[in-house]
Amino acid sequence: MNGRFGALIIALGWVLICCAAPVAGAVTTVAVGESIGDDSVGAVAGGLSTMPLLAVGVLLAVRGRRRRWMRRRLRTPAPTSVSDLPAGPFVLYLRSFGSDDAAARPNAAPVSTLWVRGRTEEEELARVFERAGRVVAVARPGEDVPHVGAYRYAIADADWQFEVRRLMSAARLVVLALGSTAGLRWELERAFESLPPERLVLLIPGGEPTYEEFRRTAPGPARTAYPRYPTGKSITSSWVKSVVRFDPDWSPQVQRIDTKYLVGVNSAPIESTVGYAVGPVLHRIGAPAAAFGLTVVPRRRWAVPRRVVPVLQVALFTVLVVGSVVVLGAVLTLG
């Protein structure tokens, strides 16, 4: 699959959105206005005539971005034996296999919907943690085309517990996404048994219900008291809703993946918010957290709320198209 063809589709979509639609609207405005002698009706007809081209442009841009994402997935190396893990620090990413599809959705951030590069949530998570080392995960059995993000390594079913223990002990950091499977529960218990607190990060998908279930049945030191789920506004498109990190005495700190940690419009919301949440962990293990470009400050009061961004984008496109139709129509009429 050719990634350049995907970029060409995206470019064609933007040409239709920015150029073809206004020109078509202007021509329609003049033609209708002259035929019925009413410029206002002609302007309305011109504006409506741009809608099909705008729709096709958006469709092409989204389709092209998905094609580029599929190309990245097809170019991802197939899972190899865990014995082939290269030397050097690495981060172990543990999750239930059923969550892979949820984490593999292309980034739904509004500003990146029509963009050339749209990363998946797993890619953004990997970009956060790869500063501590290569992010690796156990491959789903029988998976030939892995998702993009963590590097997959195959483990024999009969040896998976032994290999996971070995990987845990060698990993610079263990990142575990909570789930309901028995295997993941076993991994969570082993992580609390064998890891120091600064080497464990928990990802909470599903928000408050998942966290409250974990809070009731959490393994680990008896002195650990999990706080109530923090209030705030989560990024609705994200799979991971919050992060749990631990202080040196195992005191948990729960950080919601909150819109207040986004400054203005951000095309990598998971990367920036998770990076902000796990910054103290990366600092304690000596990872260069400041080198990410993830030094995110709380959102200023005057910043545009994230839920308003799609509305503003639609309004901006509408103003640009209608304005272009009116201006070009006037030019053609005067000419």
Stockholm file with secondary structure:
# STOCKHOLM 1.0

chainA/1-335         MNGRFGALIIALGWVLICCAAPVAGAVTTVAVGESIGDDSVGAVAGGLSTMPLLAVGVLLAVRGRRRRWMRRRLRTPAPTSVSDLPAGPFVLYLRSFGSDDAAARPNAAPVSTLWVRGRTEEEELARVFERAGRVVAVARPGEDVPHVGAYRYAIADADWQFEVRRLMSAARLVVLALGSTAGLRWELERAFESLPPERLVLLIPGGEPTYEEFRRTAPGPARTAYPRYPTGKSITSSWVKSVVRFDPDWSPQVQRIDTKYLVGVNSAPIESTVGYAVGPVLHRIGAPAAAFGLTVVPRRRWAVPRRVVPVLQVALFTVLVVGSVVVLGAVLTLG
#=GR chainA/1-335 SS CCHHHHHHHHHHHHHIIIIIHHHHHHHHHHHHHHHHTCHHHHHHHHHHHHHHHHHHHHHHHHHHHHHHHHHHHHHSCCCEEGGGCCSSCEEEEECCGGGHHHHTSBCCCGGGTTSSCCCBHHHHHHHHHGGGSEEEEECCTTCSSCCSSSEEEECCGGGHHHHHHHHHHHCSEEEEECCSCHHHHHHHHHHHHHSCGGGEEEEEETSHHHHHHHHHHCCSCTTCCCCCCCCSCBCTTCSEEEEEEECTTCCEEEEECBGGGCCSSCSCHHHHHHHHHHHHHHHHTTCCGGGGTCCCCCCCTTSCCGGGHHHHHHHHHHHHHHHHHHHHHHHHHHC
#=GC SS_cons         CCHHHHHHHHHHHHHIIIIIHHHHHHHHHHHHHHHHTCHHHHHHHHHHHHHHHHHHHHHHHHHHHHHHHHHHHHHSCCCEEGGGCCSSCEEEEECCGGGHHHHTSBCCCGGGTTSSCCCBHHHHHHHHHGGGSEEEEECCTTCSSCCSSSEEEECCGGGHHHHHHHHHHHCSEEEEECCSCHHHHHHHHHHHHHSCGGGEEEEEETSHHHHHHHHHHCCSCTTCCCCCCCCSCBCTTCSEEEEEEECTTCCEEEEECBGGGCCSSCSCHHHHHHHHHHHHHHHHTTCCGGGGTCCCCCCCTTSCCGGGHHHHHHHHHHHHHHHHHHHHHHHHHHC
//
